[in-house]
Amino acid sequence: MIVGAGTAGLYLAGKTGMTVWEKQDKIREKACGGLFSKNVEKHVELDECVLNKVNTAILRAGREELVISRKEAQAFVVDRFLFQEKLLETSRNKGAKVVFGKQWKGEEEDFVIGADGALSSVANNIGVKHNFIFTYQEEVLLREKTDTSTVHLYFGEFAPGFFAWLIPLNDETVRIGLGVRKGNPKQYYDSFIQNTSIGIREVLKKQSALIPLFNPKHRIMKGNKALVGDAAGQVKAFSGGGVVFGLRSADLLAKAMEKQDLEYYEEKYEEKVKPELANHLLLYKLFQVFKPEKLLRAANEGGLKELIEQAGDMEDLSALKKQALRTMLKPKIMIKTLKAFL
Ligand SMILES: Cc1cc2nc3c(=O)[nH]c(=O)nc-3n(C[C@H](O)[C@H](O)[C@H](O)COP(=O)(O)OP(=O)(O)OC[C@H]3O[C@@H](n4cnc5c(N)ncnc54)[C@H](O)[C@@H]3O)c2cc1C
């Protein structure tokens, strides 16, 4: 049995045909930026779910700006509701029974898969407790048209422990959100909006939700139970993006279910997914320890910007990490990078 008809649960059901229990009475739109890297299409064909494509990210901190840009689209902005409906349809085509209005309260079956999100009861049952980023997001109509090819990330005291974002759906509709490690994200959001030049004409949606922080010490299975997606904390700690790693992990779990062997899932996850999630955690920690403004300056002046643009992968950072270390060990670059920190 799979607990939770979110992204991870429905995708896994589409691979295995397993029964899903969902506590809500129907598919609902998940609070989410809906920004998925192009890697998502290794798992799901997005087709009509795509609202927009982006090729540029601008990271801002204080007076520093890092512009990461490529010619081709790097990420999709997705209609989250259509995406869930698509996964639901695929799971039903595979023969999976999705039971709405059914909450898991500790019932046992041969296998219990916790795909029940950030506040997972299955995770709780096996002793996994997450730390969280608290978020608030609005979908809004802007007063002025915006560039549809660019997402914006804003780092600063207005979002302690995380950042604020702006993701364009089209040239006048955007998702603006903000995350914090503690406190009320809505209050931080209001003060962020008051102090920026972003002009909002109308608020279309308001959403608030939790992002679990990846923790490499957490187990993802115990006995006949396994966790996948947010329930397992399979989220990029730096950006909060969890969809692609959730799908990737669900693929491994689907193979494990074929073998009726959850330890296979844990073994493959340790080998193929966890090291990349650990890279995102390292990046997150760097932004907590050092001033983001200095990190962006160092990236601009130490040649990292070009490396990131060439690598162009929003999930797999291992190759980029190796190259960045190699580049920064060159004396000239090292001096420039150190100067950027002073
Ligand atoms: C504000 C915000 C912005 C984000 N932006 C992005 C982004 O741009 N890109 C990206 O990749 N990721 C983003 N994420 C993360 C992404 O949304 C999640 O990683 C992803 O949706 C997790 O999917 P999931 O299936 O694991 O969990 P969920 O989508 O949370 O699904 C869990 C399901 O389990 C059900 N459930 C819970 N408990 C039980 C129970 N006991 N019994 C039965 N059912 C139960 C819930 O009702 C829910 O339907 C964002 C998250 C937030 C909060």
The ligand as an SDF file (V2000), in Angstrom:
LIG
                    3D

 53 58  0  0  0  0  0  0  0  0999 V2000
    6.0930   26.7660   -1.3740 C   0  0  0  0  0  0  0  0  0  0  0  0
    6.7590   25.5800   -2.0040 C   0  0  0  0  0  0  0  0  0  0  0  0
    7.3520   25.7240   -3.2540 C   0  0  0  0  0  0  0  0  0  0  0  0
    7.9420   24.6080   -3.8660 C   0  0  0  0  0  0  0  0  0  0  0  0
    8.4710   24.7680   -5.1130 N   0  0  0  0  0  0  0  0  0  0  0  0
    9.0020   23.7110   -5.7540 C   0  0  0  0  0  0  0  0  0  0  0  0
    9.4770   23.8510   -7.0690 C   0  0  0  0  0  0  0  0  0  0  0  0
    9.4100   24.9240   -7.6750 O   0  0  0  0  0  0  0  0  0  0  0  0
   10.0300   22.7520   -7.6710 N   0  0  0  0  0  0  0  0  0  0  0  0
   10.0910   21.5330   -7.0330 C   0  0  0  0  0  0  0  0  0  0  0  0
   10.6170   20.5760   -7.6150 O   0  0  0  0  0  0  0  0  0  0  0  0
    9.6330   21.3900   -5.7760 N   0  0  0  0  0  0  0  0  0  0  0  0
    9.0750   22.4320   -5.1270 C   0  0  0  0  0  0  0  0  0  0  0  0
    8.5670   22.2770   -3.8730 N   0  0  0  0  0  0  0  0  0  0  0  0
    8.6190   20.9330   -3.2530 C   0  0  0  0  0  0  0  0  0  0  0  0
    7.5900   20.0160   -3.8800 C   0  0  0  0  0  0  0  0  0  0  0  0
    6.3240   20.6330   -3.9200 O   0  0  0  0  0  0  0  0  0  0  0  0
    7.5260   18.7130   -3.0680 C   0  0  0  0  0  0  0  0  0  0  0  0
    8.8380   18.1960   -2.9710 O   0  0  0  0  0  0  0  0  0  0  0  0
    6.6260   17.6700   -3.6960 C   0  0  0  0  0  0  0  0  0  0  0  0
    5.3590   18.1660   -3.9880 O   0  0  0  0  0  0  0  0  0  0  0  0
    6.5180   16.5120   -2.7130 C   0  0  0  0  0  0  0  0  0  0  0  0
    5.6650   15.5400   -3.2240 O   0  0  0  0  0  0  0  0  0  0  0  0
    5.2650   14.3180   -2.3040 P   0  0  0  0  0  0  0  0  0  0  0  0
    4.3990   13.4460   -3.1500 O   0  0  0  0  0  0  0  0  0  0  0  0
    6.4470   13.7320   -1.6610 O   0  0  0  0  0  0  0  0  0  0  0  0
    4.4040   14.9510   -1.1170 O   0  0  0  0  0  0  0  0  0  0  0  0
    3.0250   15.7340   -1.1770 P   0  0  0  0  0  0  0  0  0  0  0  0
    2.8090   16.3810   -2.4910 O   0  0  0  0  0  0  0  0  0  0  0  0
    2.9760   16.5800    0.0460 O   0  0  0  0  0  0  0  0  0  0  0  0
    1.9210   14.5940   -1.0610 O   0  0  0  0  0  0  0  0  0  0  0  0
    1.6600   13.9000    0.1270 C   0  0  0  0  0  0  0  0  0  0  0  0
    0.2300   13.4060    0.0740 C   0  0  0  0  0  0  0  0  0  0  0  0
    0.0150   12.5270    1.1750 O   0  0  0  0  0  0  0  0  0  0  0  0
   -1.2680   12.7870    1.7420 C   0  0  0  0  0  0  0  0  0  0  0  0
   -1.2370   12.3090    3.1220 N   0  0  0  0  0  0  0  0  0  0  0  0
   -0.5510   12.8230    4.1590 C   0  0  0  0  0  0  0  0  0  0  0  0
   -0.7120   12.0760    5.2580 N   0  0  0  0  0  0  0  0  0  0  0  0
   -1.5390   11.0450    4.9100 C   0  0  0  0  0  0  0  0  0  0  0  0
   -2.1000    9.9250    5.6170 C   0  0  0  0  0  0  0  0  0  0  0  0
   -1.8170    9.7040    6.9010 N   0  0  0  0  0  0  0  0  0  0  0  0
   -2.9260    9.0910    4.9580 N   0  0  0  0  0  0  0  0  0  0  0  0
   -3.2170    9.2920    3.6340 C   0  0  0  0  0  0  0  0  0  0  0  0
   -2.7210   10.3330    2.9150 N   0  0  0  0  0  0  0  0  0  0  0  0
   -1.8960   11.1950    3.5450 C   0  0  0  0  0  0  0  0  0  0  0  0
   -1.4250   14.2930    1.5800 C   0  0  0  0  0  0  0  0  0  0  0  0
   -2.7800   14.6770    1.6430 O   0  0  0  0  0  0  0  0  0  0  0  0
   -0.7970   14.5260    0.2170 C   0  0  0  0  0  0  0  0  0  0  0  0
   -1.7450   14.4310   -0.8150 O   0  0  0  0  0  0  0  0  0  0  0  0
    7.9670   23.3550   -3.2160 C   0  0  0  0  0  0  0  0  0  0  0  0
    7.3830   23.2100   -1.9550 C   0  0  0  0  0  0  0  0  0  0  0  0
    6.7720   24.3030   -1.3550 C   0  0  0  0  0  0  0  0  0  0  0  0
    6.1280   24.1270   -0.0060 C   0  0  0  0  0  0  0  0  0  0  0  0
  1  2  1  0
  2  3  1  0
  2 52  2  0
  3  4  2  0
  4  5  1  0
  4 50  1  0
  5  6  2  0
  6  7  1  0
  6 13  1  0
  7  8  2  0
  7  9  1  0
  9 10  1  0
 10 11  2  0
 10 12  1  0
 12 13  2  0
 13 14  1  0
 14 15  1  0
 14 50  1  0
 15 16  1  0
 16 17  1  0
 16 18  1  0
 18 19  1  0
 18 20  1  0
 20 21  1  0
 20 22  1  0
 22 23  1  0
 23 24  1  0
 24 25  2  0
 24 26  1  0
 24 27  1  0
 27 28  1  0
 28 29  2  0
 28 30  1  0
 28 31  1  0
 31 32  1  0
 32 33  1  0
 33 34  1  0
 33 48  1  0
 34 35  1  0
 35 36  1  0
 35 46  1  0
 36 37  1  0
 36 45  1  0
 37 38  2  0
 38 39  1  0
 39 40  1  0
 39 45  2  0
 40 41  1  0
 40 42  2  0
 42 43  1  0
 43 44  2  0
 44 45  1  0
 46 47  1  0
 46 48  1  0
 48 49  1  0
 50 51  2  0
 51 52  1  0
 52 53  1  0
M  END
$$$$
